[in-house]
Amino acid sequence: MTSNRELTPKEQKVVNEFEAVRPGLGAIAENNIRHNDKTGWAEIIADTPESELVAREGSASNSFMYKRIG
């Protein structure tokens, strides 16, 4: 179910942070917030301190090993 309610200030901050990182990501973040019943984003944002809702640069390593076919 999609929620047409106004975003909370914290949710709007998340949308703005994603949009600042890469234009277009804000719309994806907003969509995930509005489809909270499937994603849980609104609850995660509500439970996260506002000071931690900041976009940062970084990298992640893939710690999974995949079997190769062939």
GUNU-352912 format. One record per residue: chain; residue number from 1; x, y, z of N, C-alpha, C in turn. Coordinates in nm, 3 decimals, padded with zeros to 5 digits, always signed. Example, Ala and Ser with C-alpha at 12.3 -4.5 7.8 and 13.67 -1.06 7.14 Angstrom:
+-------+-----+---------+---------+---------+---------+---------+---------+---------+---------+---------+
| kette |  nr |    n_px |    n_py |    n_pz |   ca_px |   ca_py |   ca_pz |    c_px |    c_py |    c_pz |
+-------+-----+---------+---------+---------+---------+---------+---------+---------+---------+---------+
|     A |   1 | +01.319 | -00.569 | +00.780 | +01.230 | -00.450 | +00.780 | +01.320 | -00.330 | +00.780 |
|     A |   2 | +01.285 | -00.225 | +00.708 | +01.367 | -00.106 | +00.714 | +01.290 | +00.003 | +00.787 |
+-------+-----+---------+---------+---------+---------+---------+---------+---------+---------+---------+
This chain:
+-------+-----+---------+---------+---------+---------+---------+---------+---------+---------+---------+
| kette |  nr |    n_px |    n_py |    n_pz |   ca_px |   ca_py |   ca_pz |    c_px |    c_py |    c_pz |
+-------+-----+---------+---------+---------+---------+---------+---------+---------+---------+---------+
|     A |   1 | +00.085 | -00.117 | +00.000 | +00.000 | +00.000 | +00.000 | +00.090 | +00.124 | +00.000 |
|     A |   2 | +00.063 | +00.216 | -00.087 | +00.139 | +00.339 | -00.096 | +00.078 | +00.443 | -00.004 |
|     A |   3 | +00.165 | +00.513 | +00.069 | +00.118 | +00.618 | +00.160 | +00.132 | +00.754 | +00.091 |
|     A |   4 | +00.024 | +00.831 | +00.089 | +00.026 | +00.963 | +00.028 | +00.042 | +01.073 | +00.132 |
|     A |   5 | +00.080 | +01.038 | +00.253 | +00.097 | +01.134 | +00.361 | +00.221 | +01.221 | +00.336 |
|     A |   6 | +00.228 | +01.332 | +00.409 | +00.347 | +01.416 | +00.403 | +00.463 | +01.340 | +00.469 |
|     A |   7 | +00.582 | +01.358 | +00.415 | +00.699 | +01.296 | +00.476 | +00.734 | +01.371 | +00.604 |
|     A |   8 | +00.785 | +01.298 | +00.702 | +00.832 | +01.361 | +00.825 | +00.961 | +01.437 | +00.792 |
|     A |   9 | +01.002 | +01.530 | +00.878 | +01.128 | +01.601 | +00.853 | +01.248 | +01.507 | +00.837 |
|     A |  10 | +01.253 | +01.401 | +00.917 | +01.363 | +01.305 | +00.905 | +01.357 | +01.231 | +00.773 |
|     A |  11 | +01.237 | +01.191 | +00.731 | +01.223 | +01.123 | +00.602 | +01.262 | +01.215 | +00.487 |
|     A |  12 | +01.222 | +01.342 | +00.495 | +01.258 | +01.438 | +00.391 | +01.409 | +01.459 | +00.387 |
|     A |  13 | +01.473 | +01.457 | +00.504 | +01.619 | +01.470 | +00.509 | +01.685 | +01.354 | +00.436 |
|     A |  14 | +01.634 | +01.232 | +00.456 | +01.689 | +01.115 | +00.387 | +01.675 | +01.131 | +00.236 |
|     A |  15 | +01.558 | +01.174 | +00.191 | +01.535 | +01.196 | +00.048 | +01.635 | +01.299 | -00.004 |
|     A |  16 | +01.653 | +01.409 | +00.067 | +01.744 | +01.514 | +00.025 | +01.889 | +01.466 | +00.021 |
|     A |  17 | +01.929 | +01.385 | +00.118 | +02.066 | +01.332 | +00.122 | +02.091 | +01.241 | +00.001 |
|     A |  18 | +01.996 | +01.153 | -00.029 | +02.012 | +01.066 | -00.145 | +02.018 | +01.147 | -00.274 |
|     A |  19 | +01.934 | +01.247 | -00.285 | +01.931 | +01.331 | -00.405 | +02.061 | +01.408 | -00.421 |
|     A |  20 | +02.121 | +01.451 | -00.310 | +02.247 | +01.524 | -00.316 | +02.362 | +01.435 | -00.365 |
|     A |  21 | +02.355 | +01.308 | -00.330 | +02.460 | +01.215 | -00.371 | +02.453 | +01.191 | -00.521 |
|     A |  22 | +02.333 | +01.163 | -00.570 | +02.315 | +01.140 | -00.713 | +02.171 | +01.178 | -00.749 |
|     A |  23 | +02.156 | +01.274 | -00.839 | +02.021 | +01.312 | -00.881 | +01.942 | +01.190 | -00.930 |
|     A |  24 | +01.820 | +01.178 | -00.877 | +01.735 | +01.064 | -00.911 | +01.722 | +00.965 | -00.796 |
|     A |  25 | +01.824 | +00.958 | -00.711 | +01.817 | +00.865 | -00.598 | +01.716 | +00.911 | -00.493 |
|     A |  26 | +01.691 | +01.042 | -00.487 | +01.593 | +01.091 | -00.391 | +01.454 | +01.036 | -00.420 |
|     A |  27 | +01.419 | +01.025 | -00.548 | +01.288 | +00.970 | -00.586 | +01.278 | +00.823 | -00.548 |
|     A |  28 | +01.388 | +00.751 | -00.561 | +01.389 | +00.609 | -00.522 | +01.373 | +00.597 | -00.372 |
|     A |  29 | +01.445 | +00.682 | -00.296 | +01.433 | +00.680 | -00.150 | +01.290 | +00.712 | -00.108 |
|     A |  30 | +01.231 | +00.814 | -00.170 | +01.093 | +00.850 | -00.135 | +00.997 | +00.735 | -00.165 |
|     A |  31 | +01.017 | +00.668 | -00.277 | +00.933 | +00.554 | -00.312 | +00.947 | +00.443 | -00.206 |
|     A |  32 | +01.069 | +00.418 | -00.160 | +01.090 | +00.316 | -00.057 | +01.024 | +00.356 | +00.075 |
|     A |  33 | +01.028 | +00.484 | +00.108 | +00.962 | +00.531 | +00.230 | +00.811 | +00.514 | +00.218 |
|     A |  34 | +00.756 | +00.551 | +00.104 | +00.611 | +00.543 | +00.085 | +00.560 | +00.399 | +00.077 |
|     A |  35 | +00.645 | +00.305 | +00.040 | +00.607 | +00.163 | +00.036 | +00.662 | +00.092 | +00.160 |
|     A |  36 | +00.648 | +00.158 | +00.273 | +00.702 | +00.109 | +00.399 | +00.653 | -00.031 | +00.436 |
|     A |  37 | +00.533 | -00.066 | +00.396 | +00.481 | -00.199 | +00.430 | +00.567 | -00.309 | +00.368 |
|     A |  38 | +00.639 | -00.279 | +00.260 | +00.726 | -00.377 | +00.195 | +00.873 | -00.355 | +00.230 |
|     A |  39 | +00.913 | -00.229 | +00.255 | +01.054 | -00.199 | +00.273 | +01.097 | -00.177 | +00.418 |
|     A |  40 | +01.009 | -00.124 | +00.500 | +01.043 | -00.092 | +00.639 | +01.125 | +00.035 | +00.655 |
|     A |  41 | +01.142 | +00.110 | +00.547 | +01.227 | +00.230 | +00.553 | +01.176 | +00.332 | +00.654 |
|     A |  42 | +01.047 | +00.357 | +00.661 | +00.995 | +00.460 | +00.751 | +01.028 | +00.425 | +00.896 |
|     A |  43 | +01.015 | +00.299 | +00.934 | +01.048 | +00.258 | +01.071 | +01.197 | +00.272 | +01.098 |
|     A |  44 | +01.279 | +00.233 | +01.000 | +01.424 | +00.244 | +01.017 | +01.463 | +00.390 | +01.036 |
|     A |  45 | +01.407 | +00.478 | +00.954 | +01.437 | +00.621 | +00.964 | +01.390 | +00.675 | +01.099 |
|     A |  46 | +01.271 | +00.636 | +01.142 | +01.218 | +00.684 | +01.269 | +01.306 | +00.641 | +01.386 |
|     A |  47 | +01.366 | +00.521 | +01.376 | +01.449 | +00.468 | +01.484 | +01.594 | +00.517 | +01.480 |
|     A |  48 | +01.634 | +00.583 | +01.373 | +01.771 | +00.630 | +01.357 | +01.784 | +00.773 | +01.406 |
|     A |  49 | +01.884 | +00.801 | +01.489 | +01.906 | +00.939 | +01.533 | +01.931 | +01.030 | +01.412 |
|     A |  50 | +01.876 | +01.150 | +01.415 | +01.887 | +01.240 | +01.301 | +02.033 | +01.270 | +01.266 |
|     A |  51 | +02.120 | +01.272 | +01.364 | +02.261 | +01.301 | +01.338 | +02.327 | +01.195 | +01.251 |
|     A |  52 | +02.269 | +01.075 | +01.246 | +02.325 | +00.967 | +01.164 | +02.266 | +00.963 | +01.024 |
|     A |  53 | +02.170 | +01.048 | +00.995 | +02.107 | +01.049 | +00.863 | +02.185 | +01.141 | +00.769 |
|     A |  54 | +02.306 | +01.098 | +00.736 | +02.396 | +01.178 | +00.654 | +02.457 | +01.087 | +00.546 |
|     A |  55 | +02.458 | +01.135 | +00.424 | +02.522 | +01.060 | +00.316 | +02.673 | +01.074 | +00.330 |
|     A |  56 | +02.744 | +00.964 | +00.316 | +02.889 | +00.964 | +00.325 | +02.946 | +00.885 | +00.209 |
|     A |  57 | +03.066 | +00.922 | +00.170 | +03.134 | +00.843 | +00.067 | +03.205 | +00.729 | +00.135 |
|     A |  58 | +03.214 | +00.620 | +00.064 | +03.284 | +00.505 | +00.117 | +03.281 | +00.392 | +00.017 |
|     A |  59 | +03.328 | +00.280 | +00.059 | +03.326 | +00.164 | -00.028 | +03.286 | +00.043 | +00.055 |
|     A |  60 | +03.242 | -00.055 | -00.014 | +03.204 | -00.179 | +00.052 | +03.266 | -00.293 | -00.025 |
|     A |  61 | +03.308 | -00.392 | +00.047 | +03.363 | -00.510 | -00.021 | +03.257 | -00.619 | -00.017 |
|     A |  62 | +03.257 | -00.697 | -00.120 | +03.164 | -00.808 | -00.128 | +03.228 | -00.926 | -00.056 |
|     A |  63 | +03.168 | -00.967 | +00.053 | +03.227 | -01.075 | +00.132 | +03.171 | -01.212 | +00.095 |
|     A |  64 | +03.089 | -01.216 | -00.009 | +03.030 | -01.343 | -00.050 | +03.112 | -01.405 | -00.162 |
|     A |  65 | +03.119 | -01.536 | -00.163 | +03.185 | -01.608 | -00.271 | +03.076 | -01.680 | -00.349 |
|     A |  66 | +03.085 | -01.671 | -00.477 | +02.985 | -01.735 | -00.562 | +03.050 | -01.848 | -00.641 |
|     A |  67 | +02.979 | -01.959 | -00.652 | +03.029 | -02.068 | -00.734 | +03.014 | -02.029 | -00.880 |
|     A |  68 | +03.108 | -02.068 | -00.956 | +03.105 | -02.038 | -01.097 | +03.059 | -02.160 | -01.174 |
|     A |  69 | +02.970 | -02.141 | -01.264 | +02.919 | -02.251 | -01.347 | +02.997 | -02.249 | -01.477 |
|     A |  70 | +03.049 | -02.367 | -01.517 | +03.115 | -02.377 | -01.647 | +03.255 | -02.401 | -01.643 |
+-------+-----+---------+---------+---------+---------+---------+---------+---------+---------+---------+
